[in-house]
Each structure stands twice: as C-alpha cells, then as structure tokens.
Amino acid sequence: MRGLSKELSYVYITSSGDRYAREEDAINHQAQINSVRDSKEYIKRRKEVDAKKVLEILSEHGWGLYYKANPIHQLSVQDSVPIFSVNAVNEEELLEALIGTQEGDDTWHSETDSTQ
C-alpha cells in the first residue's frame, strides 16, 4: 500500500468523557471539572453544617417550628374534652428544607421574603 502512513498518538480522556489530542487541553479541562466538583461539595458541606447549627439552636432554646396553615389540630379522645396538639415540623423535614436536597430549593428564601 503506497501513499498511506500510519501515525500513533495519544488521546487524553477527562473524567467527563471528553477527548483531547493535546495533553495541555485535557489537563485544563480536568482542572475545571475538579474545581466545579470541589465547589459543589464545599457548598453542600457548608449547608449541612449551617442546618445542623440551626437545629442545635432550636433544641438548645426549646424552640420549635409549626405549619403556618394548620398550627394546631384536635386529637380524638374518648372523653368529651378535646385535646389539642401543635402541628410541628419534624427535624428531618427541616433539615431537608435547609440543605435543599431537592432541585430548585435555592429560590425558597426569595419567595418568602417577597411576601413580607
């Protein structure tokens, strides 16, 4: 076979699966990927620390949170005297809301602030 030449070269693949012919390009792209990943992990850890601190303060002062729409509800009893209970938010729900484990939770504060 005349006129054909074969050249061996390296292909650099980043953790995201992108392929680069130049090592420098691959290193730069991987550095960006690592930076974004580290930033997201730091934000997640910071939210967890802040949420646990809020729970600690609530517990320390004996405070609690309740549902605004239905703050108390009546318990069914056999006697004619009704017993009422506070419809409290449990810690797991509060942690989930503070940490923002669901998509789009970053806007909850601005929605509540605009109604005040």
C-alpha positions in Angstrom: 0.0 0.0 0.0 1.6 3.0 -1.3 0.9 6.6 -0.1 -0.6 5.5 3.3 1.1 6.4 6.5 0.2 5.4 10.0 0.8 7.6 13.0 0.3 6.6 16.6 -0.7 9.3 19.0 -2.2 9.7 22.4 -5.8 10.6 23.1 -6.4 12.2 26.5 -9.8 11.5 28.1 -11.1 13.6 31.0 -13.4 12.2 33.8 -16.4 13.6 31.9 -15.5 11.5 28.9 -14.3 14.4 26.7 -11.4 13.5 24.4 -8.4 15.8 23.7 -5.5 15.3 21.3 -3.3 17.7 23.4 -2.4 16.9 26.9 -2.5 20.5 28.0 -6.1 20.9 26.9 -7.1 17.8 28.7 -5.3 18.9 31.9 -7.0 22.4 31.8 -10.5 20.9 31.2 -10.0 18.3 34.0 -8.9 21.1 36.4 -12.1 23.0 35.6 -14.1 19.8 36.3 -12.3 19.3 39.6 -12.8 22.9 40.6 -16.6 22.8 40.0 -16.9 19.4 41.8 -14.9 20.7 44.8 -17.0 23.9 44.9 -20.3 21.9 44.9 -19.0 19.6 47.6 -17.9 22.6 49.8 -21.4 24.3 49.4 -23.1 21.0 50.3 -21.0 20.5 53.4 -21.5 24.2 54.4 -25.3 23.9 54.1 -25.2 20.7 56.2 -23.1 22.5 58.9 -25.4 25.5 58.9 -28.6 23.4 59.0 -27.3 21.4 62.0 -26.4 24.6 63.8 -30.0 25.9 63.3 -31.3 22.6 64.7 -28.9 22.9 67.6 -30.1 26.4 68.4 -33.7 25.4 68.2 -33.1 22.5 70.5 -30.9 24.5 72.9 -33.7 27.1 73.5 -36.6 24.7 73.4 -38.0 26.3 70.3 -39.8 24.5 67.5 -41.4 25.2 64.2 -45.0 24.6 63.2 -47.0 24.6 60.0 -48.4 28.1 59.4 -51.6 26.9 57.6 -52.6 24.4 60.3 -50.7 25.2 63.5 -52.8 23.0 65.9 -55.0 20.1 65.4 -57.5 18.3 67.6 -56.7 14.8 68.8 -59.5 12.3 69.1 -60.3 11.2 72.6 -63.0 9.1 74.2 -63.9 11.9 76.7 -65.9 14.9 75.7 -62.9 17.2 76.5 -60.9 17.8 73.3 -57.0 17.7 73.4 -55.1 19.9 71.0 -51.6 19.3 69.7 -49.2 21.5 67.9 -48.7 20.5 64.3 -44.9 20.7 64.5 -42.4 20.3 61.7 -40.1 17.3 62.3 -36.3 17.7 62.2 -35.9 15.6 59.0 -38.2 17.9 57.0 -36.5 20.9 58.4 -33.0 19.6 57.5 -34.2 18.7 54.0 -35.6 22.2 53.5 -32.4 23.9 54.9 -30.0 21.8 53.0 -32.0 22.0 49.8 -31.8 18.4 48.7 -34.4 18.9 46.0 -33.9 20.8 42.8 -34.9 24.4 42.8 -34.7 24.9 46.5 -32.3 27.8 46.1 -35.2 30.2 45.4 -37.3 29.4 48.5 -35.9 32.4 50.5 -36.7 35.0 47.9 -40.3 33.7 47.6 -40.9 34.1 51.3 -39.1 37.4 51.5 -41.2 39.0 48.8 -44.5 38.3 50.7 -43.4 40.2 53.8 
